[in-house]
Amino acid sequence: MALRGLSVLELAGLAPGPLCGMILADFGARVVRVDRLGARGNMNILARGKRSLALDLQRPQGAAVLRRLCARADVVLEPYRHGVMEKLQLGPEILQRENPRLIYARLSGFGQSGRFSKTAGHDINFLALSGVLSKIGGSGENPYAPLNLLADFGGGALICTLGILMALFERTRSGKGQVIDANMVEGTAYLSSFLWHSLQMGLWENPRGQNLLDGGAPFYTTYRTADGGFMAVGALEPQFYKLLIKGLGLKSDELPDQMSMSDWPEMKKRFADIFAKKTKAEWCQIFDGTDACVTPVLTFEEVIHHDHNKERGSFIINEEQSVSPRPAPLLSGTPAVPSCKRNPFVGEHTEEILREFGFNQTEINQLTSDKIIEINKSRANL
């Protein structure tokens, strides 16, 4: 795989960091998740392909263990607010002094500087401060976050992954690692570059929910069907719009111009009435195989059974019969081969990881006795 041989230490955190680590693992990196002692619950989400080492970083002996690990690692990924790692004597200045090739990825909400750098927040807060949240929502409604996808995973995890890969590439020339300040506010704002660069085009001059791409246009929105399902319509171009009109059983010469914004509200009502007369399956029969840009809004239960997704193998099943998306993108020569094993228990691989990084049995026994590490092999064997 593309990242074969890469050693990554992921300090356990919430959603963005685990996805970043999982992407690296999916494409071949050896990812060790450094868990807190006794950690349970949602820390084990997005853990595919990782191993777990349980370590108490709050104590000097634990921090010393992590420093030894970092001395032999390629990447360390930390998800804390500004200053936390420095208090633990684990800041980049210390770790990169011992390993100049180390890539130190800092994935936070607000970044490593600025007045909010030490402030708590979640996806919706980062989305709000990026400016993007102000653009999302229906006409006359409050702005709403599209789940926690944009800031946590788009502006956070994916942008951080991109930073790590760029730093790895640069290291092939300089031989040196660097610090990555990836944060969800700026990452999300960067994702929204199209919005900024299209301001002068008039795409966003109307209030939220009344523009071309935010649900205002009758040909770029969703409609409820007779059976309670939904169809997504994205017939922007005239040639696609013509096919939409044909599929709806309407005549173009009897309708207002497609781009007559004053007629959009009435046209949305008219389209809604038509879509409500047939089921989702019936509309699929009408529009499948056409370029009308009309597709069913699939539920999680439906998406794995859709013919297109089955033909491509877009979803995979692990040994516990849990379904998840296949890693993307698909590389022709070195595609991802995601693990099908269950997620690791906290501390399941503590001993084997420490041995790989040069710790002897006496040291491991002492760390266990001092409750610096946690070994949960017995639970894994149940």
C-alpha positions in Angstrom: 0.0 0.0 0.0 1.0 3.6 -0.5 1.9 4.3 3.1 3.6 1.0 3.9 6.3 1.3 6.5 5.0 4.6 7.9 4.9 4.7 11.7 2.2 6.9 13.2 1.4 7.7 16.8 -2.2 8.9 17.3 -3.0 10.4 20.7 -6.6 9.3 21.3 -9.2 12.0 20.9 -12.6 12.7 19.5 -13.8 12.3 15.9 -11.3 14.3 13.7 -8.1 12.8 14.9 -9.4 9.2 14.7 -10.5 9.6 11.1 -7.1 11.1 10.2 -5.4 8.1 11.8 -7.8 5.6 10.2 -7.2 7.1 6.7 -3.4 6.6 7.2 -4.0 3.1 8.5 -6.3 2.2 5.6 -3.5 3.1 3.1 -0.9 1.1 4.9 0.6 3.1 7.8 1.3 1.3 11.1 -0.9 3.4 13.4 -0.6 3.1 17.2 -3.4 4.8 19.1 -2.2 6.0 22.5 -5.1 5.6 24.8 -5.7 6.9 28.3 -5.7 4.3 31.1 -9.2 2.9 31.5 -10.6 4.7 28.5 -13.7 3.2 27.0 -16.7 4.2 24.9 -16.5 6.4 21.9 -12.7 6.4 21.9 -13.0 3.2 20.0 -14.8 4.7 17.0 -12.8 5.0 13.7 -10.2 2.6 15.0 -10.0 0.3 12.0 -6.5 -1.1 11.3 -5.0 0.5 14.5 -3.4 -1.0 17.6 -3.9 0.3 21.1 -1.3 1.2 23.7 -2.7 2.4 27.1 -0.4 5.0 28.6 -0.7 7.6 31.4 0.7 10.8 29.9 -0.1 12.8 32.9 2.8 11.3 34.8 6.4 12.0 34.0 7.2 8.3 33.4 4.4 8.1 30.9 5.5 11.2 29.0 9.0 9.7 28.9 7.6 6.5 27.3 5.9 8.6 24.6 9.2 10.5 24.0 11.0 7.2 23.3 8.2 6.2 20.9 8.4 9.5 19.1 12.1 9.1 18.7 11.4 6.2 16.3 8.1 7.3 14.7 7.5 9.2 11.5 4.3 11.1 12.6 2.7 12.0 15.9 -0.9 13.2 15.8 -2.2 15.2 18.7 -5.7 16.6 19.1 -5.4 18.9 22.1 -5.9 22.6 22.6 -2.8 24.9 22.5 -0.4 24.4 25.4 -1.5 21.0 26.6 1.4 19.0 25.1 3.8 21.7 26.2 2.7 21.2 29.8 3.4 17.5 29.5 6.9 18.3 28.2 5.8 16.8 24.9 5.8 19.8 22.6 7.3 19.8 19.2 10.5 21.6 20.3 11.4 18.7 22.6 10.2 15.8 20.4 11.8 17.1 17.2 15.1 17.8 19.0 15.2 14.1 19.7 13.9 13.1 16.2 14.4 15.9 13.6 12.5 13.8 11.0 9.4 13.7 13.1 6.2 15.2 11.6 4.2 16.8 14.4 0.6 17.1 13.4 -1.5 19.3 15.6 -5.3 19.0 14.9 -7.3 21.4 17.0 -10.5 23.4 16.7 -9.2 27.0 16.6 -5.5 26.6 15.9 -2.3 27.1 17.9 -2.6 30.9 18.2 -5.3 33.5 18.5 -7.6 34.4 21.3 -9.7 31.2 20.9 -6.7 28.8 20.8 -7.3 27.6 24.4 -11.1 27.6 24.2 -13.3 24.6 24.0 -15.6 24.0 21.0 -17.2 21.5 18.7 -18.0 21.2 15.0 -20.8 23.7 15.1 -18.6 26.3 16.8 -15.8 25.9 14.3 -18.3 26.0 11.4 -19.8 29.2 12.8 -16.4 30.9 13.1 -15.4 29.9 9.6 -18.3 31.8 8.1 -19.7 28.7 6.4 -22.5 28.1 8.9 -24.1 31.4 7.9 -24.7 30.1 4.4 -26.4 26.8 5.4 -30.1 26.6 6.1 -33.5 27.0 4.6 -35.1 30.3 3.7 -36.4 32.0 6.8 -34.8 29.4 9.1 -31.9 29.5 11.5 -28.6 28.3 10.1 -28.0 24.6 10.8 -24.9 22.3 10.8 -24.9 19.5 8.2 -24.3 16.9 11.0 -20.7 17.2 12.2 -19.2 16.5 8.8 -17.9 19.8 7.6 -15.6 21.0 10.3 -14.7 17.8 12.2 -14.1 15.6 9.2 -13.7 17.9 6.1 -11.9 20.9 7.5 -10.3 18.9 10.3 -9.4 15.3 9.5 -9.0 15.5 5.8 -7.1 18.8 5.8 -4.8 17.4 8.5 -4.2 14.2 6.5 -3.3 16.4 3.5 -0.9 18.3 5.7 0.8 15.1 6.9 1.2 13.8 3.3 2.7 17.1 2.1 5.1 17.1 5.0 6.1 13.5 4.3 6.7 14.4 0.7 8.8 17.5 1.6 10.8 15.4 4.0 12.0 13.3 1.1 13.9 16.4 -0.1 15.0 18.1 3.2 15.2 15.0 5.5 13.4 17.0 8.2 10.0 16.9 9.7 7.8 20.0 10.5 4.9 21.1 12.6 1.4 21.0 11.1 -1.1 23.5 12.5 -4.3 22.0 11.2 -7.5 23.5 12.7 -11.1 23.1 11.9 -12.0 26.8 11.5 -9.4 27.5 8.9 -9.7 24.1 7.3 -13.5 24.6 6.8 -12.9 28.1 5.5 -10.4 26.8 3.0 -13.0 24.2 1.9 -15.4 27.1 1.3 -13.0 28.8 -1.1 -15.5 28.5 -3.9 -18.0 30.5 -2.0 -15.5 33.3 -1.5 -14.3 33.3 -5.1 -17.8 33.3 -6.4 -19.2 36.2 -4.4 -18.9 38.6 -7.3 -20.8 36.2 -9.6 -24.1 36.9 -7.8 -24.5 33.3 -6.6 -25.1 34.3 -3.0 -26.7 37.8 -3.3 -30.1 36.6 -2.0 -30.9 35.6 1.6 -29.9 32.2 2.8 -31.9 29.4 1.2 -33.0 31.6 -1.8 -30.0 31.2 -4.1 -29.0 28.9 -6.9 -27.1 26.3 -4.9 -28.6 26.5 -1.4 -32.1 25.2 -2.0 -33.6 28.3 -3.6 -33.8 27.0 -7.1 -36.5 24.5 -8.0 -34.0 22.5 -10.0 -31.4 22.2 -7.3 -33.2 20.8 -4.2 -34.9 17.7 -2.8 -38.6 16.6 -3.1 -40.7 14.2 -1.1 -42.2 11.3 -2.9 -45.5 9.5 -2.4 -44.0 6.8 -0.1 -42.2 9.3 2.1 -38.9 9.0 0.4 -37.0 11.8 -1.3 -35.5 12.6 -4.7 -32.5 14.9 -5.2 -32.6 17.2 -8.2 -29.5 18.9 -9.6 -30.5 19.9 -13.1 -28.4 23.1 -13.4 -27.5 23.2 -17.1 -30.2 23.9 -19.7 -29.9 20.5 -21.4 -30.3 18.7 -18.1 -33.2 20.9 -17.0 -35.0 20.0 -20.3 -34.7 16.3 -19.4 -36.0 17.1 -15.9 -39.0 18.8 -17.3 -39.7 16.0 -19.7 -39.5 13.4 -16.9 -41.9 15.4 -14.8 -44.4 15.4 -17.7 -44.3 19.1 -18.3 -43.7 21.2 -21.4 -40.9 23.7 -21.5 -42.8 26.2 -23.6 -45.5 26.4 -21.0 -43.1 27.2 -18.1 -41.2 30.4 -17.0 -37.6 30.7 -18.0 -35.4 28.4 -15.9 -33.4 31.3 -14.4 -36.4 33.5 -13.6 -35.8 33.7 -9.9 -39.1 35.5 -9.2 -40.8 32.3 -10.4 -38.7 29.9 -8.4 -41.0 29.7 -5.3 -44.1 28.8 -7.5 -42.1 26.4 -9.6 -40.8 24.6 -6.4 -44.5 24.1 -5.3 -45.4 22.8 -8.7 -42.5 20.4 -8.8 -43.2 19.3 -5.3 -46.8 18.4 -6.2 -45.7 16.3 -9.1 -43.0 14.4 -7.2 -45.5 13.7 -4.4 -47.6 11.6 -6.8 -45.2 8.8 -7.4 -43.0 6.7 -5.2 -39.2 6.9 -5.0 -38.9 3.7 -7.0 -41.2 5.0 -9.7 -39.2 8.1 -10.1 -36.0 6.1 -10.3 -37.6 4.1 -13.2 -38.3 7.4 -15.0 -34.9 9.1 -14.4 -32.4 6.3 -14.2 -30.2 6.2 -17.3 -30.9 9.8 -18.2 -28.9 13.0 -17.7 -31.6 14.8 -15.9 -29.5 14.8 -12.7 -32.2 13.3 -10.6 -31.2 10.6 -8.0 -32.8 8.9 -5.0 -31.9 10.1 -1.6 -30.7 6.8 -0.2 -30.8 5.8 3.4 -27.9 4.0 5.1 -30.0 0.8 4.8 -30.5 1.4 1.0 -27.1 2.6 0.0 -25.3 -0.7 0.3 -27.9 -2.4 -1.9 -27.9 0.1 -4.7 -26.7 -1.4 -8.0 -24.0 1.2 -8.7 -22.5 0.9 -5.2 -22.6 -3.0 -5.4 -20.9 -2.9 -8.8 -18.0 -0.8 -7.5 -17.8 -2.5 -4.1 -18.2 0.9 -2.5 -19.0 -0.6 0.9 -17.1 -3.2 2.9 -18.1 -5.6 5.8 -15.8 -6.5 8.7 -15.6 -9.7 10.7 -18.3 -8.4 13.0 -20.6 -7.8 10.0 -20.5 -4.1 10.4 -20.8 -2.1 7.1 -18.7 0.9 6.3 -17.5 2.9 3.2 -14.5 1.5 1.3 -11.5 3.9 1.6 -11.2 6.5 -1.1 -9.7 7.4 -3.5 -9.1 4.1 -5.4 -5.4 3.9 -6.4 -4.7 1.8 -9.4 -1.3 0.5 -8.3 -1.4 0.7 -4.5 -5.0 0.6 -3.4 -6.0 0.7 0.2 -6.6 -2.7 1.8 -8.6 -1.9 5.0 -8.5 -4.2 7.9 -11.6 -6.4 8.4 -10.7 -7.1 12.0 -12.6 -5.7 14.9 -11.5 -2.5 16.6 -8.8 -2.9 19.2 -9.5 -3.0 22.9 -7.9 -0.3 24.9 -4.4 -1.5 25.8 -4.7 -4.7 23.8 -1.3 -4.2 22.1 0.6 -2.3 24.8 3.2 -5.0 25.4 3.9 -5.9 21.8 4.2 -2.2 20.8 6.6 -1.4 23.6 8.7 -4.4 22.6 8.8 -3.2 18.9 10.0 0.2 20.1 12.9 -1.3 22.1 11.5 -1.7 25.6 12.7 -4.8 27.4 10.6 -7.0 29.7 12.0 -5.6 32.9 11.0 -2.1 31.8 7.5 -3.2 30.8 7.0 -5.0 34.1 8.1 -1.9 36.0 5.7 0.4 33.9 2.9 -2.1 34.6 3.6 -2.2 38.3 3.8 1.6 38.5 0.4 1.8 36.6 2.0 3.9 33.8 0.7 1.4 31.2 -2.2 -0.9 30.9 -2.2 -4.3 29.3 -5.5 -5.9 28.3 -4.5 -9.0 26.5 -6.7 -11.2 28.7 -9.8 -9.3 27.6 -8.8 -9.7 23.9 -8.7 -13.5 24.4 -12.2 -13.8 25.8 
